[in-house]
Amino acid sequence: MRSNSLQLILGCHLAVCLLMTVGCERQNPSPIENPYLGNMNDHSWGGLVEPGKDLRRVNANGRYVSVSEFKGKFLWTDYAAPWCQPCVPQAQAIKSLETVFGGKVVFLTVMTANSSRFEDVADQQTAKNWAQRFGLNPEQVVAATNLWSRTIPTHILFSPAGQMLYQSTGALTASQIQAIASKHMQAWEG
């Protein structure tokens, strides 16, 4: 009888310790502390480029571009839409960072919609309006031109070879983007 009681008590203590450990984990770690790290053997630009076939999107100037055109540089992609309130300060942050990295990082904005209606896909004019509104390089603002169902703003950092180094969803400040990009660039180059 005593053995069963002791096992029950030990089992309860173990359960409590386990619950305390799980309950103490941070539920929303900052993107800098807990980044998404992609497969370093994946050279597909996160599925946007398949062998022999690039996904091309129209930019604000009407030229069709692919992420693979930025090979050899770090590429920070920002997914946005005109109706997205957090995307406004996000665009301002990206504009401020274009000169900070001195061309070592290319900032590509992908417009995911033209309006808040799901079926209202982005087009060249959407990209052009966004580029003009925030003074972004029109060559680096593109339209998704397909239905987009993910949360925005979304950020993805690709290495010069195309590996996905970082991915997050939600607004980031210029200093957060700079810290994240710098950390991953140093790690990748090292």
Salt bridges, closest charged atoms under 4 A:
GLU33 OE1 - ARG26 NH1 2.24
GLU69 OE2 - ARG56 NH1 2.91
GLU69 OE1 - ARG63 NH1 3.26
ASP78 OD1 - HIS155 ND1 3.72
GLU98 OE1 - LYS95 NZ 3.61
GLU119 OE2 - ARG117 NE 3.08
GLU139 OE1 - ARG63 NE 2.84
GLU189 OE2 - LYS104 NZ 2.91
